[in-house]
Amino acid sequence: MCHGEDAARTARETSETTFETGGVGDDLPTFDFPMAKVKDGVPAFELLRTAELAASNGEARRLIKGGGARVNDVVIPNETYNVTDADINEQGMIKVSAGKKRHALIKAV
């Protein structure tokens, strides 16, 4: 109501895409990350922190240990898991999630 009909429609479309089909909504926050680091493998907890889904590496590690963190809708198996360029989708993005409702995109640049 505060932001108008267009904002509400956009939010609904993003939530439907993200939550119902497991896709990537256009309105998800997006963060740039160096492609060179992704190719070498970057710890998943670092991406969670970069995407502001965790305030610190320790918080991100606890989230992973508790089974609440995902990369591309797949639960991160352990706190030492490395995300690589194999995790980049066809749009050049990596979707990271904390819990069921907090999602962000990592763009490898």
Number of C-alpha atoms within 10 A of each C-alpha: 6 6 7 8 10 9 12 13 11 14 16 13 14 18 20 15 15 19 14 9 9 13 15 21 20 15 14 16 13 16 17 13 16 11 15 13 15 20 15 11 15 17 17 25 28 18 26 29 17 18 23 17 21 19 12 14 17 14 15 24 22 15 21 24 14 13 16 15 29 21 21 19 16 11 15 24 12 15 19 13 14 17 22 18 18 10 16 19 12 7 8 14 22 26 24 24 23 22 15 11 9 13 26 25 25 21 18 18 13
